[in-house]
Amino acid sequence: MKIISHAKITKGYEHWKQAFDENDSLRQEYGVTVLAYGHPKDNKD
């Protein structure tokens, strides 16, 4: 199964990225493979 997600980041990309990275072990536990993540190059907030 593939899931594509789009979300509005309200606390800034760096805050989101830190939270995302901190949950890597949980993703591994449930077999979730992340293929890519990021933000549009003109939106660094």
Phi and psi in radians as a Rosetta constraint file:
Dihedral C 1 N 2 CA 2 C 2 CIRCULARHARMONIC -2.061 0.35
Dihedral N 2 CA 2 C 2 N 3 CIRCULARHARMONIC 2.383 0.35
Dihedral C 2 N 3 CA 3 C 3 CIRCULARHARMONIC -2.190 0.35
Dihedral N 3 CA 3 C 3 N 4 CIRCULARHARMONIC 2.222 0.35
Dihedral C 3 N 4 CA 4 C 4 CIRCULARHARMONIC -1.937 0.35
Dihedral N 4 CA 4 C 4 N 5 CIRCULARHARMONIC 2.234 0.35
Dihedral C 4 N 5 CA 5 C 5 CIRCULARHARMONIC -2.095 0.35
Dihedral N 5 CA 5 C 5 N 6 CIRCULARHARMONIC 2.552 0.35
Dihedral C 5 N 6 CA 6 C 6 CIRCULARHARMONIC -2.357 0.35
Dihedral N 6 CA 6 C 6 N 7 CIRCULARHARMONIC 2.247 0.35
Dihedral C 6 N 7 CA 7 C 7 CIRCULARHARMONIC -2.457 0.35
Dihedral N 7 CA 7 C 7 N 8 CIRCULARHARMONIC 2.651 0.35
Dihedral C 7 N 8 CA 8 C 8 CIRCULARHARMONIC -1.544 0.35
Dihedral N 8 CA 8 C 8 N 9 CIRCULARHARMONIC 2.121 0.35
Dihedral C 8 N 9 CA 9 C 9 CIRCULARHARMONIC -1.550 0.35
Dihedral N 9 CA 9 C 9 N 10 CIRCULARHARMONIC 2.076 0.35
Dihedral C 9 N 10 CA 10 C 10 CIRCULARHARMONIC -1.716 0.35
Dihedral N 10 CA 10 C 10 N 11 CIRCULARHARMONIC -0.325 0.35
Dihedral C 10 N 11 CA 11 C 11 CIRCULARHARMONIC -1.914 0.35
Dihedral N 11 CA 11 C 11 N 12 CIRCULARHARMONIC 0.251 0.35
Dihedral C 11 N 12 CA 12 C 12 CIRCULARHARMONIC 1.636 0.35
Dihedral N 12 CA 12 C 12 N 13 CIRCULARHARMONIC 2.637 0.35
Dihedral C 12 N 13 CA 13 C 13 CIRCULARHARMONIC -1.097 0.35
Dihedral N 13 CA 13 C 13 N 14 CIRCULARHARMONIC -0.754 0.35
Dihedral C 13 N 14 CA 14 C 14 CIRCULARHARMONIC -1.078 0.35
Dihedral N 14 CA 14 C 14 N 15 CIRCULARHARMONIC -0.678 0.35
Dihedral C 14 N 15 CA 15 C 15 CIRCULARHARMONIC -1.113 0.35
Dihedral N 15 CA 15 C 15 N 16 CIRCULARHARMONIC -0.803 0.35
Dihedral C 15 N 16 CA 16 C 16 CIRCULARHARMONIC -1.084 0.35
Dihedral N 16 CA 16 C 16 N 17 CIRCULARHARMONIC -0.790 0.35
Dihedral C 16 N 17 CA 17 C 17 CIRCULARHARMONIC -1.079 0.35
Dihedral N 17 CA 17 C 17 N 18 CIRCULARHARMONIC -0.713 0.35
Dihedral C 17 N 18 CA 18 C 18 CIRCULARHARMONIC -1.078 0.35
Dihedral N 18 CA 18 C 18 N 19 CIRCULARHARMONIC -0.822 0.35
Dihedral C 18 N 19 CA 19 C 19 CIRCULARHARMONIC -1.095 0.35
Dihedral N 19 CA 19 C 19 N 20 CIRCULARHARMONIC -0.721 0.35
Dihedral C 19 N 20 CA 20 C 20 CIRCULARHARMONIC -1.078 0.35
Dihedral N 20 CA 20 C 20 N 21 CIRCULARHARMONIC -0.843 0.35
Dihedral C 20 N 21 CA 21 C 21 CIRCULARHARMONIC -1.115 0.35
Dihedral N 21 CA 21 C 21 N 22 CIRCULARHARMONIC -0.621 0.35
Dihedral C 21 N 22 CA 22 C 22 CIRCULARHARMONIC -1.166 0.35
Dihedral N 22 CA 22 C 22 N 23 CIRCULARHARMONIC -0.325 0.35
Dihedral C 22 N 23 CA 23 C 23 CIRCULARHARMONIC -1.751 0.35
Dihedral N 23 CA 23 C 23 N 24 CIRCULARHARMONIC 0.314 0.35
Dihedral C 23 N 24 CA 24 C 24 CIRCULARHARMONIC -1.044 0.35
Dihedral N 24 CA 24 C 24 N 25 CIRCULARHARMONIC -0.738 0.35
Dihedral C 24 N 25 CA 25 C 25 CIRCULARHARMONIC -1.110 0.35
Dihedral N 25 CA 25 C 25 N 26 CIRCULARHARMONIC -0.622 0.35
Dihedral C 25 N 26 CA 26 C 26 CIRCULARHARMONIC -1.169 0.35
Dihedral N 26 CA 26 C 26 N 27 CIRCULARHARMONIC -0.725 0.35
Dihedral C 26 N 27 CA 27 C 27 CIRCULARHARMONIC -1.090 0.35
Dihedral N 27 CA 27 C 27 N 28 CIRCULARHARMONIC -0.726 0.35
Dihedral C 27 N 28 CA 28 C 28 CIRCULARHARMONIC -1.104 0.35
Dihedral N 28 CA 28 C 28 N 29 CIRCULARHARMONIC -0.722 0.35
Dihedral C 28 N 29 CA 29 C 29 CIRCULARHARMONIC -1.018 0.35
Dihedral N 29 CA 29 C 29 N 30 CIRCULARHARMONIC -0.647 0.35
Dihedral C 29 N 30 CA 30 C 30 CIRCULARHARMONIC -1.722 0.35
Dihedral N 30 CA 30 C 30 N 31 CIRCULARHARMONIC 0.136 0.35
Dihedral C 30 N 31 CA 31 C 31 CIRCULARHARMONIC 1.258 0.35
Dihedral N 31 CA 31 C 31 N 32 CIRCULARHARMONIC 0.497 0.35
Dihedral C 31 N 32 CA 32 C 32 CIRCULARHARMONIC -1.530 0.35
Dihedral N 32 CA 32 C 32 N 33 CIRCULARHARMONIC 2.156 0.35
Dihedral C 32 N 33 CA 33 C 33 CIRCULARHARMONIC -1.864 0.35
Dihedral N 33 CA 33 C 33 N 34 CIRCULARHARMONIC 2.154 0.35
Dihedral C 33 N 34 CA 34 C 34 CIRCULARHARMONIC -1.645 0.35
Dihedral N 34 CA 34 C 34 N 35 CIRCULARHARMONIC 2.133 0.35
Dihedral C 34 N 35 CA 35 C 35 CIRCULARHARMONIC -1.529 0.35
Dihedral N 35 CA 35 C 35 N 36 CIRCULARHARMONIC -0.590 0.35
Dihedral C 35 N 36 CA 36 C 36 CIRCULARHARMONIC -2.914 0.35
Dihedral N 36 CA 36 C 36 N 37 CIRCULARHARMONIC 2.716 0.35
Dihedral C 36 N 37 CA 37 C 37 CIRCULARHARMONIC -2.724 0.35
Dihedral N 37 CA 37 C 37 N 38 CIRCULARHARMONIC 2.803 0.35
Dihedral C 37 N 38 CA 38 C 38 CIRCULARHARMONIC 2.879 0.35
Dihedral N 38 CA 38 C 38 N 39 CIRCULARHARMONIC -2.818 0.35
Dihedral C 38 N 39 CA 39 C 39 CIRCULARHARMONIC -2.528 0.35
Dihedral N 39 CA 39 C 39 N 40 CIRCULARHARMONIC 2.772 0.35
Dihedral C 39 N 40 CA 40 C 40 CIRCULARHARMONIC -1.054 0.35
Dihedral N 40 CA 40 C 40 N 41 CIRCULARHARMONIC 2.469 0.35
Dihedral C 40 N 41 CA 41 C 41 CIRCULARHARMONIC -1.107 0.35
Dihedral N 41 CA 41 C 41 N 42 CIRCULARHARMONIC -0.376 0.35
Dihedral C 41 N 42 CA 42 C 42 CIRCULARHARMONIC -1.613 0.35
Dihedral N 42 CA 42 C 42 N 43 CIRCULARHARMONIC 0.077 0.35
Dihedral C 42 N 43 CA 43 C 43 CIRCULARHARMONIC -2.253 0.35
Dihedral N 43 CA 43 C 43 N 44 CIRCULARHARMONIC 1.597 0.35
Dihedral C 43 N 44 CA 44 C 44 CIRCULARHARMONIC -1.769 0.35
Dihedral N 44 CA 44 C 44 N 45 CIRCULARHARMONIC 0.162 0.35
